Amino acid sequence: MDEDHARLEALLNTVDSAADAALAGLFTDIERETREHFAREEDLMQRVGVPIYHCHVAQHRLLLDAFARGHAAVASGNTTVLRMFLTHEFPVI
C-alpha cells in the first residue's frame, strides 16, 4: 500500500508544474491510479478481515464520486478548475 501511495503522491506532485495541455491526461492517470489502489486495498482489507472495512470502502466511494468534478472540468476545458481540483480539493477529501 505504501508503494501505491508513493505512486499517487508522485503524480499529484507533478500537477503544479504541468502544462495546461497535460492536465487532462494527468487527471486520467491520477483517477486510474486511485481506482486501482482502492481495489487492491479493499481486496487486502477483506482478506485480512479489517473490522472497519465497510466504513473505509464508504470513504473510498466518496472520494471516487468527487472525480465527477474533475471530469466536468475536463469536459469544459477549464484547466483552472481542474488544476484546483487536483491540487487543493482532491488531496484533502
N, CA, C and O atoms as CSV, one atom per row, in Angstrom:
chain,resi,resn,atom,element,x,y,z
A,1,MET,N,N,0.826,-1.186,0.000
A,1,MET,CA,C,0.000,0.000,0.000
A,1,MET,C,C,0.877,1.259,0.000
A,1,MET,O,O,0.524,2.275,-0.600
A,2,ASP,N,N,2.014,1.176,0.677
A,2,ASP,CA,C,2.915,2.328,0.692
A,2,ASP,C,C,3.410,2.677,-0.719
A,2,ASP,O,O,3.537,3.850,-1.068
A,3,GLU,N,N,3.687,1.639,-1.523
A,3,GLU,CA,C,4.132,1.889,-2.898
A,3,GLU,C,C,3.014,2.546,-3.708
A,3,GLU,O,O,3.269,3.430,-4.526
A,4,ASP,N,N,1.775,2.111,-3.476
A,4,ASP,CA,C,0.631,2.738,-4.141
A,4,ASP,C,C,0.552,4.212,-3.778
A,4,ASP,O,O,0.398,5.069,-4.648
A,5,HIS,N,N,0.657,4.497,-2.497
A,5,HIS,CA,C,0.578,5.883,-2.029
A,5,HIS,C,C,1.705,6.722,-2.629
A,5,HIS,O,O,1.498,7.877,-3.002
A,6,ALA,N,N,2.890,6.137,-2.719
A,6,ALA,CA,C,4.032,6.865,-3.279
A,6,ALA,C,C,3.804,7.189,-4.754
A,6,ALA,O,O,4.131,8.288,-5.202
A,7,ARG,N,N,3.241,6.234,-5.520
A,7,ARG,CA,C,2.963,6.496,-6.940
A,7,ARG,C,C,1.936,7.609,-7.089
A,7,ARG,O,O,2.096,8.504,-7.919
A,8,LEU,N,N,0.889,7.550,-6.287
A,8,LEU,CA,C,-0.148,8.575,-6.367
A,8,LEU,C,C,0.409,9.938,-5.951
A,8,LEU,O,O,0.114,10.952,-6.584
A,9,GLU,N,N,1.194,9.957,-4.912
A,9,GLU,CA,C,1.801,11.214,-4.463
A,9,GLU,C,C,2.724,11.794,-5.541
A,9,GLU,O,O,2.744,13.005,-5.760
A,10,ALA,N,N,3.483,10.929,-6.206
A,10,ALA,CA,C,4.376,11.394,-7.267
A,10,ALA,C,C,3.573,12.035,-8.401
A,10,ALA,O,O,3.969,13.071,-8.936
A,11,LEU,N,N,2.450,11.420,-8.764
A,11,LEU,CA,C,1.597,12.008,-9.796
A,11,LEU,C,C,1.058,13.363,-9.353
A,11,LEU,O,O,1.103,14.335,-10.108
A,12,LEU,N,N,0.551,13.422,-8.131
A,12,LEU,CA,C,-0.010,14.675,-7.625
A,12,LEU,C,C,1.041,15.781,-7.549
A,12,LEU,O,O,0.726,16.956,-7.735
A,13,ASN,N,N,2.275,15.403,-7.278
A,13,ASN,CA,C,3.353,16.392,-7.180
A,13,ASN,C,C,3.714,17.008,-8.523
A,13,ASN,O,O,4.415,18.019,-8.565
A,14,THR,N,N,3.251,16.423,-9.615
A,14,THR,CA,C,3.557,16.986,-10.937
A,14,THR,C,C,2.494,17.975,-11.414
A,14,THR,O,O,2.697,18.657,-12.418
A,15,VAL,N,N,1.368,18.062,-10.712
A,15,VAL,CA,C,0.253,18.891,-11.175
A,15,VAL,C,C,0.633,20.365,-11.234
A,15,VAL,O,O,0.342,21.032,-12.227
A,16,ASP,N,N,1.267,20.880,-10.207
A,16,ASP,CA,C,1.602,22.314,-10.178
A,16,ASP,C,C,2.442,22.748,-11.371
A,16,ASP,O,O,2.257,23.843,-11.901
A,17,SER,N,N,3.355,21.897,-11.786
A,17,SER,CA,C,4.260,22.288,-12.874
A,17,SER,C,C,3.796,21.797,-14.240
A,17,SER,O,O,4.432,22.108,-15.247
A,18,ALA,N,N,2.718,21.047,-14.300
A,18,ALA,CA,C,2.238,20.507,-15.579
A,18,ALA,C,C,1.651,21.628,-16.445
A,18,ALA,O,O,0.996,22.546,-15.953
A,19,ALA,N,N,1.907,21.518,-17.726
A,19,ALA,CA,C,1.304,22.457,-18.684
A,19,ALA,C,C,-0.198,22.204,-18.724
A,19,ALA,O,O,-0.659,21.088,-18.482
A,20,ASP,N,N,-0.946,23.245,-19.028
A,20,ASP,CA,C,-2.398,23.103,-19.132
A,20,ASP,C,C,-2.786,21.965,-20.066
A,20,ASP,O,O,-3.718,21.215,-19.775
A,21,ALA,N,N,-2.089,21.831,-21.172
A,21,ALA,CA,C,-2.403,20.799,-22.154
A,21,ALA,C,C,-2.208,19.381,-21.609
A,21,ALA,O,O,-2.783,18.432,-22.143
A,22,ALA,N,N,-1.416,19.231,-20.567
A,22,ALA,CA,C,-1.141,17.912,-19.993
A,22,ALA,C,C,-2.086,17.551,-18.849
A,22,ALA,O,O,-2.092,16.409,-18.391
A,23,LEU,N,N,-2.873,18.501,-18.392
A,23,LEU,CA,C,-3.689,18.260,-17.185
A,23,LEU,C,C,-4.744,17.183,-17.360
A,23,LEU,O,O,-4.943,16.375,-16.453
A,24,ALA,N,N,-5.421,17.147,-18.487
A,24,ALA,CA,C,-6.468,16.131,-18.689
A,24,ALA,C,C,-5.870,14.730,-18.628
A,24,ALA,O,O,-6.449,13.838,-18.007
A,25,GLY,N,N,-4.740,14.531,-19.252
A,25,GLY,CA,C,-4.070,13.228,-19.200
A,25,GLY,C,C,-3.600,12.885,-17.804
A,25,GLY,O,O,-3.697,11.736,-17.371
A,26,LEU,N,N,-3.098,13.871,-17.108
A,26,LEU,CA,C,-2.658,13.667,-15.734
A,26,LEU,C,C,-3.839,13.308,-14.836
A,26,LEU,O,O,-3.736,12.428,-13.982
A,27,PHE,N,N,-4.958,13.996,-15.037
A,27,PHE,CA,C,-6.175,13.679,-14.301
A,27,PHE,C,C,-6.571,12.219,-14.533
A,27,PHE,O,O,-6.911,11.508,-13.587
A,28,THR,N,N,-6.525,11.778,-15.782
A,28,THR,CA,C,-6.852,10.385,-16.123
A,28,THR,C,C,-5.924,9.421,-15.393
A,28,THR,O,O,-6.374,8.415,-14.845
A,29,ASP,N,N,-4.632,9.729,-15.386
A,29,ASP,CA,C,-3.656,8.875,-14.694
A,29,ASP,C,C,-3.918,8.821,-13.193
A,29,ASP,O,O,-3.842,7.755,-12.583
A,30,ILE,N,N,-4.221,9.959,-12.607
A,30,ILE,CA,C,-4.473,10.020,-11.161
A,30,ILE,C,C,-5.745,9.249,-10.812
A,30,ILE,O,O,-5.782,8.514,-9.824
A,31,GLU,N,N,-6.774,9.418,-11.617
A,31,GLU,CA,C,-8.013,8.680,-11.341
A,31,GLU,C,C,-7.782,7.173,-11.471
A,31,GLU,O,O,-8.210,6.403,-10.612
A,32,ARG,N,N,-7.112,6.756,-12.538
A,32,ARG,CA,C,-6.834,5.326,-12.730
A,32,ARG,C,C,-6.017,4.770,-11.565
A,32,ARG,O,O,-6.343,3.714,-11.022
A,33,GLU,N,N,-4.970,5.472,-11.187
A,33,GLU,CA,C,-4.126,5.003,-10.083
A,33,GLU,C,C,-4.927,4.911,-8.788
A,33,GLU,O,O,-4.762,3.967,-8.016
A,34,THR,N,N,-5.792,5.896,-8.553
A,34,THR,CA,C,-6.616,5.897,-7.340
A,34,THR,C,C,-7.572,4.712,-7.340
A,34,THR,O,O,-7.693,4.014,-6.333
A,35,ARG,N,N,-8.247,4.479,-8.451
A,35,ARG,CA,C,-9.198,3.365,-8.542
A,35,ARG,C,C,-8.491,2.019,-8.365
A,35,ARG,O,O,-8.990,1.140,-7.662
A,36,GLU,N,N,-7.341,1.864,-8.998
A,36,GLU,CA,C,-6.585,0.614,-8.873
A,36,GLU,C,C,-6.094,0.417,-7.440
A,36,GLU,O,O,-6.133,-0.695,-6.912
A,37,HIS,N,N,-5.636,1.488,-6.822
A,37,HIS,CA,C,-5.190,1.406,-5.429
A,37,HIS,C,C,-6.340,0.981,-4.522
A,37,HIS,O,O,-6.186,0.086,-3.691
A,38,PHE,N,N,-7.498,1.631,-4.688
A,38,PHE,CA,C,-8.641,1.290,-3.844
A,38,PHE,C,C,-9.041,-0.169,-4.022
A,38,PHE,O,O,-9.375,-0.841,-3.047
A,39,ALA,N,N,-9.012,-0.664,-5.250
A,39,ALA,CA,C,-9.359,-2.067,-5.491
A,39,ALA,C,C,-8.383,-2.996,-4.763
A,39,ALA,O,O,-8.802,-3.965,-4.131
A,40,ARG,N,N,-7.085,-2.699,-4.852
A,40,ARG,CA,C,-6.087,-3.534,-4.163
A,40,ARG,C,C,-6.257,-3.439,-2.653
A,40,ARG,O,O,-6.183,-4.448,-1.951
A,41,GLU,N,N,-6.482,-2.242,-2.162
A,41,GLU,CA,C,-6.626,-2.047,-0.722
A,41,GLU,C,C,-7.873,-2.747,-0.189
A,41,GLU,O,O,-7.827,-3.399,0.854
A,42,GLU,N,N,-8.972,-2.611,-0.900
A,42,GLU,CA,C,-10.208,-3.250,-0.455
A,42,GLU,C,C,-10.075,-4.767,-0.473
A,42,GLU,O,O,-10.574,-5.442,0.427
A,43,ASP,N,N,-9.408,-5.309,-1.487
A,43,ASP,CA,C,-9.169,-6.752,-1.540
A,43,ASP,C,C,-8.335,-7.198,-0.336
A,43,ASP,O,O,-8.662,-8.184,0.325
A,44,LEU,N,N,-7.275,-6.474,-0.064
A,44,LEU,CA,C,-6.418,-6.809,1.071
A,44,LEU,C,C,-7.180,-6.713,2.392
A,44,LEU,O,O,-7.061,-7.590,3.248
A,45,MET,N,N,-7.958,-5.652,2.553
A,45,MET,CA,C,-8.716,-5.471,3.793
A,45,MET,C,C,-9.716,-6.615,3.993
A,45,MET,O,O,-9.910,-7.076,5.118
A,46,GLN,N,N,-10.344,-7.069,2.922
A,46,GLN,CA,C,-11.281,-8.190,3.031
A,46,GLN,C,C,-10.552,-9.470,3.401
A,46,GLN,O,O,-11.016,-10.229,4.252
A,47,ARG,N,N,-9.412,-9.713,2.763
A,47,ARG,CA,C,-8.665,-10.951,3.017
A,47,ARG,C,C,-8.190,-11.055,4.461
A,47,ARG,O,O,-8.169,-12.147,5.031
A,48,VAL,N,N,-7.808,-9.921,5.060
A,48,VAL,CA,C,-7.305,-9.974,6.435
A,48,VAL,C,C,-8.389,-9.674,7.464
A,48,VAL,O,O,-8.135,-9.734,8.667
A,49,GLY,N,N,-9.582,-9.354,7.004
A,49,GLY,CA,C,-10.707,-9.153,7.919
A,49,GLY,C,C,-10.644,-7.877,8.732
A,49,GLY,O,O,-10.902,-7.898,9.935
A,50,VAL,N,N,-10.306,-6.768,8.096
A,50,VAL,CA,C,-10.256,-5.478,8.793
A,50,VAL,C,C,-11.673,-5.115,9.250
A,50,VAL,O,O,-12.593,-5.069,8.433
A,51,PRO,N,N,-11.853,-4.858,10.544
A,51,PRO,CA,C,-13.204,-4.612,11.066
A,51,PRO,C,C,-13.871,-3.328,10.550
A,51,PRO,O,O,-15.098,-3.226,10.560
A,52,ILE,N,N,-13.095,-2.374,10.110
A,52,ILE,CA,C,-13.685,-1.115,9.609
A,52,ILE,C,C,-13.801,-1.109,8.091
A,52,ILE,O,O,-13.905,-0.051,7.470
A,53,TYR,N,N,-13.781,-2.292,7.504
A,53,TYR,CA,C,-13.801,-2.422,6.039
A,53,TYR,C,C,-14.917,-1.597,5.407
A,53,TYR,O,O,-14.651,-0.782,4.523
A,54,HIS,N,N,-16.149,-1.791,5.838
A,54,HIS,CA,C,-17.283,-1.122,5.193
A,54,HIS,C,C,-17.213,0.402,5.333
A,54,HIS,O,O,-17.573,1.128,4.406
A,55,CYS,N,N,-16.762,0.872,6.462
A,55,CYS,CA,C,-16.604,2.314,6.663
A,55,CYS,C,C,-15.533,2.865,5.719
A,55,CYS,O,O,-15.706,3.926,5.119
A,56,HIS,N,N,-14.439,2.140,5.598
A,56,HIS,CA,C,-13.344,2.600,4.749
A,56,HIS,C,C,-13.759,2.584,3.271
A,56,HIS,O,O,-13.411,3.491,2.514
A,57,VAL,N,N,-14.495,1.562,2.874
A,57,VAL,CA,C,-14.978,1.490,1.498
A,57,VAL,C,C,-15.914,2.667,1.214
A,57,VAL,O,O,-15.886,3.231,0.120
A,58,ALA,N,N,-16.736,3.036,2.184
A,58,ALA,CA,C,-17.623,4.195,2.013
A,58,ALA,C,C,-16.795,5.468,1.791
A,58,ALA,O,O,-17.170,6.319,0.984
A,59,GLN,N,N,-15.682,5.596,2.499
A,59,GLN,CA,C,-14.806,6.750,2.290
A,59,GLN,C,C,-14.231,6.735,0.874
A,59,GLN,O,O,-14.135,7.776,0.224
A,60,HIS,N,N,-13.853,5.552,0.404
A,60,HIS,CA,C,-13.347,5.431,-0.967
A,60,HIS,C,C,-14.401,5.904,-1.960
A,60,HIS,O,O,-14.086,6.645,-2.891
A,61,ARG,N,N,-15.638,5.488,-1.773
A,61,ARG,CA,C,-16.714,5.850,-2.701
A,61,ARG,C,C,-16.918,7.364,-2.740
A,61,ARG,O,O,-17.145,7.933,-3.807
A,62,LEU,N,N,-16.837,8.011,-1.590
A,62,LEU,CA,C,-16.974,9.475,-1.553
A,62,LEU,C,C,-15.885,10.145,-2.377
A,62,LEU,O,O,-16.147,11.082,-3.132
A,63,LEU,N,N,-14.676,9.660,-2.225
A,63,LEU,CA,C,-13.561,10.246,-2.971
A,63,LEU,C,C,-13.713,9.966,-4.457
A,63,LEU,O,O,-13.472,10.849,-5.281
A,64,LEU,N,N,-14.110,8.745,-4.811
A,64,LEU,CA,C,-14.292,8.420,-6.227
A,64,LEU,C,C,-15.408,9.252,-6.839
A,64,LEU,O,O,-15.315,9.660,-7.996
A,65,ASP,N,N,-16.464,9.506,-6.071
A,65,ASP,CA,C,-17.549,10.359,-6.560
A,65,ASP,C,C,-17.056,11.774,-6.861
A,65,ASP,O,O,-17.586,12.441,-7.750
A,66,ALA,N,N,-16.049,12.231,-6.126
A,66,ALA,CA,C,-15.514,13.580,-6.334
A,66,ALA,C,C,-14.851,13.727,-7.706
A,66,ALA,O,O,-14.710,14.840,-8.213
A,67,PHE,N,N,-14.449,12.618,-8.296
A,67,PHE,CA,C,-13.837,12.701,-9.625
A,67,PHE,C,C,-14.791,13.286,-10.654
A,67,PHE,O,O,-14.351,13.760,-11.701
A,68,ALA,N,N,-16.083,13.262,-10.375
A,68,ALA,CA,C,-17.052,13.863,-11.298
A,68,ALA,C,C,-16.747,15.346,-11.514
A,68,ALA,O,O,-16.933,15.862,-12.616
A,69,ARG,N,N,-16.281,16.032,-10.470
A,69,ARG,CA,C,-15.933,17.447,-10.621
A,69,ARG,C,C,-14.749,17.622,-11.569
A,69,ARG,O,O,-14.708,18.561,-12.365
A,70,GLY,N,N,-13.800,16.714,-11.472
A,70,GLY,CA,C,-12.674,16.751,-12.399
A,70,GLY,C,C,-13.097,16.461,-13.820
A,70,GLY,O,O,-12.622,17.101,-14.758
A,71,HIS,N,N,-13.995,15.493,-13.988
A,71,HIS,CA,C,-14.495,15.174,-15.330
A,71,HIS,C,C,-15.232,16.362,-15.936
A,71,HIS,O,O,-15.109,16.630,-17.131
A,72,ALA,N,N,-15.997,17.073,-15.114
A,72,ALA,CA,C,-16.720,18.253,-15.609
A,72,ALA,C,C,-15.728,19.314,-16.078
A,72,ALA,O,O,-15.939,19.959,-17.104
A,73,ALA,N,N,-14.655,19.488,-15.325
A,73,ALA,CA,C,-13.644,20.478,-15.714
A,73,ALA,C,C,-12.950,20.068,-17.005
A,73,ALA,O,O,-12.687,20.911,-17.862
A,74,VAL,N,N,-12.652,18.787,-17.151
A,74,VAL,CA,C,-12.029,18.303,-18.387
A,74,VAL,C,C,-12.975,18.531,-19.564
A,74,VAL,O,O,-12.563,19.026,-20.613
A,75,ALA,N,N,-14.245,18.165,-19.383
A,75,ALA,CA,C,-15.235,18.290,-20.470
A,75,ALA,C,C,-15.411,19.737,-20.924
A,75,ALA,O,O,-15.626,20.006,-22.106
A,76,SER,N,N,-15.315,20.665,-19.967
A,76,SER,CA,C,-15.489,22.077,-20.324
A,76,SER,C,C,-14.178,22.742,-20.731
A,76,SER,O,O,-14.172,23.892,-21.169
A,77,GLY,N,N,-13.071,22.020,-20.586
A,77,GLY,CA,C,-11.768,22.590,-20.929
A,77,GLY,C,C,-11.270,23.593,-19.914
A,77,GLY,O,O,-10.381,24.391,-20.213
A,78,ASN,N,N,-11.832,23.563,-18.713
A,78,ASN,CA,C,-11.466,24.530,-17.676
A,78,ASN,C,C,-10.261,24.016,-16.882
A,78,ASN,O,O,-10.405,23.330,-15.870
A,79,THR,N,N,-9.084,24.366,-17.368
A,79,THR,CA,C,-7.861,23.877,-16.721
A,79,THR,C,C,-7.640,24.515,-15.354
A,79,THR,O,O,-7.001,23.911,-14.492
A,80,THR,N,N,-8.154,25.712,-15.142
A,80,THR,CA,C,-8.010,26.355,-13.831
A,80,THR,C,C,-8.750,25.556,-12.758
A,80,THR,O,O,-8.205,25.287,-11.687
A,81,VAL,N,N,-9.988,25.181,-13.055
A,81,VAL,CA,C,-10.779,24.387,-12.103
A,81,VAL,C,C,-10.163,23.000,-11.932
A,81,VAL,O,O,-10.103,22.485,-10.816
A,82,LEU,N,N,-9.709,22.395,-13.022
A,82,LEU,CA,C,-9.098,21.070,-12.947
A,82,LEU,C,C,-7.837,21.106,-12.096
A,82,LEU,O,O,-7.632,20.234,-11.252
A,83,ARG,N,N,-6.994,22.107,-12.310
A,83,ARG,CA,C,-5.764,22.206,-11.509
A,83,ARG,C,C,-6.107,22.418,-10.031
A,83,ARG,O,O,-5.462,21.842,-9.155
A,84,MET,N,N,-7.114,23.239,-9.758
A,84,MET,CA,C,-7.533,23.475,-8.371
A,84,MET,C,C,-8.051,22.176,-7.746
A,84,MET,O,O,-7.739,21.867,-6.595
A,85,PHE,N,N,-8.837,21.426,-8.507
A,85,PHE,CA,C,-9.337,20.147,-8.010
A,85,PHE,C,C,-8.180,19.228,-7.648
A,85,PHE,O,O,-8.172,18.621,-6.577
A,86,LEU,N,N,-7.200,19.127,-8.546
A,86,LEU,CA,C,-6.095,18.194,-8.335
A,86,LEU,C,C,-5.110,18.640,-7.260
A,86,LEU,O,O,-4.460,17.801,-6.637
A,87,THR,N,N,-4.990,19.938,-7.032
A,87,THR,CA,C,-4.001,20.416,-6.056
A,87,THR,C,C,-4.588,20.715,-4.687
A,87,THR,O,O,-3.898,20.583,-3.676
A,88,HIS,N,N,-5.853,21.116,-4.643
A,88,HIS,CA,C,-6.402,21.559,-3.362
A,88,HIS,C,C,-7.599,20.745,-2.875
A,88,HIS,O,O,-7.761,20.518,-1.676
A,89,GLU,N,N,-8.421,20.316,-3.804
A,89,GLU,CA,C,-9.651,19.625,-3.409
A,89,GLU,C,C,-9.420,18.129,-3.241
A,89,GLU,O,O,-9.678,17.583,-2.169
A,90,PHE,N,N,-8.944,17.469,-4.266
A,90,PHE,CA,C,-8.763,16.024,-4.230
A,90,PHE,C,C,-7.845,15.556,-3.100
A,90,PHE,O,O,-8.196,14.604,-2.403
A,91,PRO,N,N,-6.702,16.174,-2.892
A,91,PRO,CA,C,-5.800,15.657,-1.854
A,91,PRO,C,C,-6.354,15.716,-0.427
A,91,PRO,O,O,-5.844,15.020,0.450
A,92,VAL,N,N,-7.371,16.517,-0.178
A,92,VAL,CA,C,-7.873,16.627,1.202
A,92,VAL,C,C,-9.223,15.961,1.420
A,92,VAL,O,O,-9.769,16.006,2.523
A,93,ILE,N,N,-9.763,15.345,0.376
A,93,ILE,CA,C,-11.050,14.656,0.520
A,93,ILE,C,C,-10.861,13.434,1.389
A,93,ILE,O,O,-11.818,12.703,1.643
